[in-house]
Amino acid sequence: MSASGFEPPHTSPEARARITSALLAHGWERGAIKEVFDLYDSELARQIREERKAVEAENVASHAYLFDGMDYAADIIDPHSPS
C-alpha cells in the first residue's frame, strides 16, 4: 500500500482510546490528554520521517521495502504533520 494514497482513519486508534481511558480513570482531563497526544504524536512522526530519510540516503536497495511502512506509520500517528 502506498502511503501517498492512504487516508488515515478519522477515529482514534485503539491504543489511543485505551490510553485515554486509563488517563481519565487517573483523573486527567480529556483536553489535557489531547494536548499530550498532539505534542508527542508530532514528535514521533517527525522522528519516523527523519529515520526514513536516513535509511533512504543509505541507498541500499534491500531497505526499499521499509519506506511505505515508515510513511504509513508516520501518517497514522500524525496525518497532519508535513512529510
Contacts in CASP RR format, 6 or more apart in sequence:
PFRMAT RR
TARGET T0000
AUTHOR 0000-0000-0000
METHOD contacts of the structure
MODEL  1
MSASGFEPPHTSPEARARITSALLAHGWERGAIKEVFDLYDSELARQIRE
ERKAVEAENVASHAYLFDGMDYAADIIDPHSPS
1 68 0 8 1.000
1 72 0 8 1.000
2 68 0 8 1.000
3 68 0 8 1.000
3 69 0 8 1.000
3 71 0 8 1.000
3 72 0 8 1.000
3 74 0 8 1.000
3 75 0 8 1.000
4 71 0 8 1.000
6 72 0 8 1.000
6 75 0 8 1.000
7 79 0 8 1.000
8 75 0 8 1.000
8 76 0 8 1.000
8 79 0 8 1.000
12 20 0 8 1.000
13 76 0 8 1.000
16 37 0 8 1.000
19 33 0 8 1.000
20 30 0 8 1.000
20 33 0 8 1.000
23 33 0 8 1.000
24 30 0 8 1.000
24 33 0 8 1.000
41 77 0 8 1.000
41 78 0 8 1.000
41 81 0 8 1.000
42 78 0 8 1.000
42 81 0 8 1.000
44 77 0 8 1.000
44 78 0 8 1.000
45 74 0 8 1.000
45 75 0 8 1.000
45 77 0 8 1.000
45 78 0 8 1.000
45 81 0 8 1.000
46 81 0 8 1.000
48 70 0 8 1.000
48 73 0 8 1.000
48 74 0 8 1.000
48 77 0 8 1.000
49 70 0 8 1.000
49 71 0 8 1.000
49 74 0 8 1.000
49 81 0 8 1.000
49 83 0 8 1.000
51 70 0 8 1.000
52 66 0 8 1.000
52 67 0 8 1.000
52 70 0 8 1.000
52 71 0 8 1.000
52 74 0 8 1.000
55 63 0 8 1.000
55 66 0 8 1.000
55 67 0 8 1.000
55 70 0 8 1.000
56 63 0 8 1.000
56 67 0 8 1.000
71 83 0 8 1.000
74 81 0 8 1.000
74 83 0 8 1.000
END
